[in-house]
Amino acid sequence: MHRPRVLIVEDNRDGLATLLRLMPQDGFRAFGAATALEAITHLNSGVEPPDSVLVDLEMGEPPGEAIIRLIRDMGLRSYRTGLPTRVVAYTGFDPGAPSVRAAMAAGADAVLIKPCVIGRIVAVLRGEDPGDTVDLPGGQP
């Protein structure tokens, strides 16, 4: 059976290197992108789509929620399961911040607030943990 693929989009190169080093220990095949352009290039490269994507919201331009919207617009599905690619927004911002709400509106499946231990990141990427609670306008959870 194929190991789940995760694309990590993180502009902090040390943080990206750490996640790329740790993910295989939890059974993932990990790929990294340090910029939005690198992420878009990877997603359009023709390789099998990732099962999940961890997107830093603090990427600059374009913002992380734009990458999330692109993933949803592309209709990416996991090569292993056929389910839609799971997208997790990863941020140091408060759960009520406008960028966090924008990420959820763009189609993120979950949000993780930094700092976060690797076990929790893995559980959220696998869908075993719902992530952090984000209160959306209109009372939507």
Backbone as CSV, one residue per row, in Angstrom:
resi,resn,N_x,N_y,N_z,CA_x,CA_y,CA_z,C_x,C_y,C_z
1,MET,0.847,-1.179,0.000,0.000,0.000,0.000,0.893,1.244,0.000
2,HIS,0.437,2.253,-0.689,1.180,3.507,-0.763,1.079,4.278,0.545
3,ARG,2.183,4.892,0.919,2.158,5.783,2.080,1.429,7.061,1.684
4,PRO,0.701,7.682,2.611,0.012,8.930,2.277,1.013,10.030,1.932
5,ARG,0.652,10.817,0.924,1.487,11.934,0.474,0.994,13.219,1.113
6,VAL,1.926,14.038,1.592,1.569,15.339,2.147,2.452,16.396,1.491
7,LEU,1.831,17.471,1.059,2.547,18.641,0.571,2.538,19.667,1.700
8,ILE,3.726,20.111,2.102,3.860,21.100,3.169,4.251,22.424,2.524
9,VAL,3.417,23.432,2.728,3.656,24.757,2.161,3.989,25.680,3.326
10,GLU,5.264,25.991,3.464,5.768,26.733,4.632,6.946,27.593,4.188
11,ASP,6.845,28.911,4.370,7.911,29.802,3.909,9.088,29.891,4.871
12,ASN,8.936,29.423,6.094,10.056,29.377,7.022,10.850,28.115,6.685
13,ARG,12.013,28.305,6.087,12.775,27.157,5.576,13.203,26.186,6.676
14,ASP,13.515,26.701,7.865,13.870,25.810,8.971,12.660,24.987,9.401
15,GLY,11.500,25.640,9.500,10.272,24.930,9.845,9.914,23.897,8.799
16,LEU,10.068,24.260,7.525,9.788,23.329,6.433,10.722,22.128,6.508
17,ALA,12.013,22.381,6.708,12.983,21.284,6.782,12.663,20.341,7.944
18,THR,12.256,20.898,9.073,11.908,20.075,10.230,10.709,19.189,9.924
19,LEU,9.665,19.778,9.351,8.476,18.984,9.026,8.787,17.916,7.978
20,LEU,9.593,18.250,6.981,9.964,17.270,5.955,10.771,16.118,6.546
21,ARG,11.556,16.404,7.572,12.345,15.370,8.231,11.471,14.476,9.125
22,LEU,10.462,15.068,9.785,9.648,14.320,10.744,8.502,13.525,10.116
23,MET,7.924,14.017,9.058,6.739,13.360,8.480,6.975,11.902,8.076
24,PRO,8.115,11.558,7.474,8.319,10.146,7.123,8.324,9.214,8.332
25,GLN,8.702,9.727,9.500,8.693,8.910,10.705,7.272,8.504,11.081
26,ASP,6.285,9.261,10.596,4.876,8.940,10.863,4.194,8.331,9.642
27,GLY,4.998,7.856,8.690,4.454,7.115,7.561,4.092,7.929,6.345
28,PHE,4.377,9.223,6.337,4.045,10.062,5.190,5.198,10.139,4.194
29,ARG,4.868,10.294,2.931,5.832,10.746,1.920,5.617,12.249,1.843
30,ALA,6.609,13.011,2.248,6.456,14.457,2.378,7.181,15.204,1.269
31,PHE,6.521,16.227,0.776,7.057,17.119,-0.245,6.899,18.535,0.270
32,GLY,7.822,19.413,-0.074,7.776,20.763,0.465,7.753,21.836,-0.600
33,ALA,7.189,22.966,-0.207,7.176,24.163,-1.038,7.381,25.351,-0.106
34,ALA,8.382,26.196,-0.415,8.684,27.342,0.443,7.992,28.612,-0.029
35,THR,7.344,28.553,-1.185,6.611,29.705,-1.714,5.315,29.216,-2.337
36,ALA,4.400,30.159,-2.546,3.143,29.812,-3.221,3.424,29.301,-4.629
37,LEU,4.381,29.925,-5.320,4.717,29.500,-6.676,5.236,28.065,-6.693
38,GLU,6.084,27.703,-5.730,6.559,26.321,-5.642,5.400,25.359,-5.400
39,ALA,4.459,25.746,-4.554,3.296,24.893,-4.278,2.462,24.702,-5.540
40,ILE,2.207,25.784,-6.249,1.405,25.713,-7.480,2.119,24.856,-8.520
41,THR,3.430,25.038,-8.644,4.210,24.237,-9.594,4.103,22.760,-9.246
42,HIS,4.228,22.423,-7.975,4.122,21.024,-7.547,2.728,20.472,-7.873
43,LEU,1.704,21.240,-7.547,0.332,20.763,-7.761,0.008,20.583,-9.239
44,ASN,0.662,21.350,-10.104,0.428,21.257,-11.546,1.426,20.351,-12.258
45,SER,2.304,19.675,-11.510,3.403,18.925,-12.112,2.995,17.596,-12.740
46,GLY,1.806,17.132,-12.440,1.372,15.860,-13.000,1.680,14.662,-12.121
47,VAL,2.384,14.869,-10.998,2.608,13.763,-10.074,1.286,13.452,-9.376
48,GLU,1.189,12.271,-8.792,-0.065,11.924,-8.117,-0.381,12.975,-7.057
49,PRO,-1.644,13.382,-6.968,-2.015,14.440,-6.018,-1.758,14.026,-4.575
50,PRO,-1.503,15.017,-3.715,-1.296,14.688,-2.303,-2.593,14.259,-1.636
51,ASP,-2.455,13.446,-0.602,-3.606,13.066,0.225,-4.008,14.237,1.108
52,SER,-3.000,15.016,1.505,-3.253,16.171,2.361,-2.230,17.257,2.063
53,VAL,-2.611,18.487,2.428,-1.736,19.639,2.264,-1.781,20.438,3.561
54,LEU,-0.609,20.776,4.082,-0.476,21.638,5.246,-0.021,22.993,4.727
55,VAL,-0.859,24.026,4.881,-0.591,25.341,4.301,-0.406,26.387,5.392
56,ASP,0.769,27.007,5.405,1.017,28.140,6.285,0.223,29.327,5.749
57,LEU,-0.553,29.978,6.599,-1.344,31.130,6.147,-0.519,32.396,6.060
58,GLU,0.640,32.415,6.685,1.472,33.620,6.754,2.554,33.604,5.683
59,MET,2.146,33.352,4.443,3.093,33.189,3.343,3.434,34.485,2.624
60,GLY,2.731,35.546,2.857,2.935,36.747,2.054,1.989,36.723,0.874
61,GLU,2.464,37.100,-0.282,1.603,37.149,-1.470,1.932,36.022,-2.430
62,PRO,0.958,35.296,-2.932,-0.418,35.348,-2.461,-0.538,34.689,-1.096
63,PRO,-1.561,35.058,-0.348,-1.725,34.486,0.991,-2.095,33.005,0.938
64,GLY,-1.928,32.345,2.083,-2.219,30.913,2.165,-3.624,30.548,1.736
65,GLU,-4.594,31.424,2.026,-5.970,31.068,1.636,-6.137,31.009,0.119
66,ALA,-5.295,31.729,-0.627,-5.347,31.646,-2.095,-4.887,30.265,-2.572
67,ILE,-3.895,29.703,-1.891,-3.446,28.352,-2.231,-4.553,27.348,-1.930
68,ILE,-5.227,27.538,-0.802,-6.335,26.650,-0.435,-7.438,26.728,-1.491
69,ARG,-7.787,27.926,-1.903,-8.833,28.098,-2.917,-8.420,27.418,-4.230
70,LEU,-7.149,27.550,-4.611,-6.656,26.906,-5.832,-6.797,25.390,-5.734
71,ILE,-6.417,24.831,-4.601,-6.533,23.381,-4.418,-7.992,22.953,-4.592
72,ARG,-8.908,23.699,-3.998,-10.328,23.355,-4.132,-10.814,23.539,-5.569
73,ASP,-10.371,24.614,-6.223,-10.772,24.850,-7.611,-10.243,23.765,-8.545
74,MET,-9.078,23.219,-8.223,-8.496,22.148,-9.040,-9.233,20.821,-8.837
75,GLY,-9.983,20.724,-7.746,-10.712,19.484,-7.466,-9.788,18.308,-7.159
76,LEU,-8.655,18.583,-6.517,-7.691,17.515,-6.233,-8.298,16.439,-5.350
77,ARG,-7.945,15.201,-5.687,-8.401,14.051,-4.926,-7.202,13.166,-4.618
78,SER,-7.248,12.549,-3.464,-6.195,11.640,-3.041,-6.062,10.495,-4.036
79,TYR,-4.842,10.227,-4.447,-4.574,9.106,-5.347,-4.893,7.781,-4.656
80,ARG,-4.647,7.720,-3.344,-4.853,6.479,-2.588,-6.317,6.181,-2.322
81,THR,-7.094,7.211,-1.943,-8.462,6.961,-1.474,-9.541,7.461,-2.432
82,GLY,-9.196,8.393,-3.301,-10.192,8.994,-4.173,-10.990,10.102,-3.508
83,LEU,-10.747,10.331,-2.222,-11.439,11.395,-1.497,-10.782,12.741,-1.803
84,PRO,-11.502,13.839,-1.602,-10.870,15.150,-1.809,-9.633,15.301,-0.928
85,THR,-8.612,15.936,-1.477,-7.397,16.208,-0.729,-7.740,16.986,0.532
86,ARG,-7.234,16.528,1.662,-7.482,17.205,2.947,-6.542,18.398,3.045
87,VAL,-7.091,19.566,3.351,-6.294,20.789,3.443,-6.365,21.332,4.863
88,VAL,-5.183,21.514,5.448,-5.080,22.006,6.818,-4.324,23.332,6.798
89,ALA,-4.965,24.380,7.309,-4.332,25.689,7.447,-3.535,25.690,8.742
90,TYR,-2.332,26.232,8.679,-1.384,26.210,9.796,-0.945,27.647,10.039
91,THR,-1.183,28.179,11.245,-0.930,29.596,11.466,-0.575,29.917,12.912
92,GLY,0.101,31.023,13.088,0.366,31.545,14.420,-0.657,32.582,14.832
93,PHE,-1.602,32.890,13.929,-2.644,33.872,14.217,-3.697,33.305,15.157
94,ASP,-4.398,34.186,15.819,-5.525,33.831,16.665,-6.598,33.134,15.822
95,PRO,-7.312,32.141,16.387,-8.352,31.443,15.620,-9.432,32.360,15.057
96,GLY,-9.618,33.537,15.652,-10.630,34.460,15.146,-10.111,35.461,14.127
97,ALA,-8.831,35.364,13.760,-8.232,36.317,12.818,-8.897,36.230,11.445
98,PRO,-8.985,37.361,10.739,-9.594,37.352,9.406,-8.955,36.344,8.450
99,SER,-7.641,36.157,8.515,-6.995,35.213,7.589,-7.412,33.767,7.895
100,VAL,-7.664,33.465,9.161,-8.108,32.119,9.526,-9.525,31.892,9.004
101,ARG,-10.381,32.876,9.186,-11.746,32.766,8.649,-11.723,32.660,7.133
102,ALA,-10.839,33.424,6.492,-10.725,33.369,5.030,-10.263,31.986,4.563
103,ALA,-9.357,31.371,5.325,-8.889,30.029,4.975,-10.019,29.017,5.045
104,MET,-10.838,29.107,6.087,-11.982,28.194,6.204,-12.981,28.440,5.085
105,ALA,-13.226,29.702,4.772,-14.153,30.033,3.684,-13.618,29.553,2.334
106,ALA,-12.284,29.505,2.191,-11.667,29.055,0.941,-11.723,27.538,0.781
107,GLY,-12.023,26.835,1.882,-12.161,25.385,1.779,-11.233,24.564,2.643
108,ALA,-10.556,25.170,3.605,-9.710,24.383,4.515,-10.584,23.422,5.311
109,ASP,-10.086,22.220,5.500,-10.804,21.230,6.293,-10.582,21.429,7.782
110,ALA,-9.447,22.017,8.131,-9.099,22.190,9.540,-8.084,23.317,9.665
111,VAL,-7.950,23.799,10.897,-6.969,24.832,11.221,-6.163,24.350,12.416
112,LEU,-4.853,24.577,12.356,-3.970,24.321,13.483,-3.284,25.623,13.855
113,ILE,-3.293,25.942,15.138,-2.654,27.150,15.626,-1.260,26.782,16.148
114,LYS,-0.234,27.478,15.620,1.150,27.273,16.058,1.334,27.859,17.448
115,PRO,2.233,27.336,18.240,3.024,26.140,17.983,2.184,24.884,18.183
116,CYS,2.600,23.830,17.548,1.832,22.592,17.578,2.801,21.412,17.505
117,VAL,2.581,20.401,18.315,3.458,19.234,18.309,3.185,18.381,17.070
118,ILE,4.193,17.660,16.641,4.104,16.880,15.405,2.992,15.834,15.463
119,GLY,2.783,15.221,16.620,1.720,14.221,16.733,0.351,14.797,16.428
120,ARG,0.128,16.026,16.843,-1.161,16.676,16.566,-1.273,17.021,15.085
121,ILE,-0.199,17.491,14.484,-0.210,17.792,13.048,-0.563,16.534,12.266
122,VAL,0.086,15.433,12.600,-0.160,14.162,11.919,-1.616,13.735,12.090
123,ALA,-2.143,13.833,13.303,-3.531,13.424,13.563,-4.517,14.269,12.764
124,VAL,-4.271,15.562,12.652,-5.171,16.426,11.882,-5.051,16.122,10.392
125,LEU,-3.833,15.913,9.902,-3.659,15.567,8.486,-4.377,14.263,8.136
126,ARG,-4.390,13.330,9.073,-5.069,12.048,8.842,-6.579,12.122,9.073
127,GLY,-7.052,13.240,9.609,-8.475,13.377,9.891,-8.892,12.750,11.200
128,GLU,-7.930,12.400,12.047,-8.218,11.787,13.342,-8.483,12.828,14.424
129,ASP,-8.143,14.071,14.152,-8.309,15.188,15.087,-8.913,16.320,14.257
130,PRO,-9.965,16.981,14.748,-10.620,18.019,13.940,-9.844,19.330,13.838
131,GLY,-8.778,19.489,14.606,-8.036,20.749,14.587,-8.617,21.722,15.594
132,ASP,-8.173,22.972,15.499,-8.619,23.996,16.436,-9.952,24.587,16.005
133,THR,-10.735,25.008,16.971,-12.056,25.563,16.710,-11.939,26.975,16.156
134,VAL,-12.678,27.224,15.092,-12.723,28.547,14.480,-14.184,28.964,14.450
135,ASP,-14.479,30.103,15.057,-15.842,30.618,15.027,-16.024,31.488,13.797
136,LEU,-16.896,31.045,12.909,-17.166,31.781,11.686,-18.373,32.692,11.890
137,PRO,-18.443,33.792,11.144,-19.625,34.652,11.249,-20.887,33.863,10.931
138,GLY,-21.965,34.219,11.565,-23.237,33.530,11.318,-23.392,32.284,12.151
139,GLY,-22.477,32.050,13.110,-22.630,30.929,14.021,-22.171,29.586,13.474
140,GLN,-21.551,29.544,12.289,-21.071,28.283,11.760,-19.817,27.883,12.516
141,PRO,-19.674,26.619,12.897,-18.455,26.189,13.600,-17.297,26.052,12.631
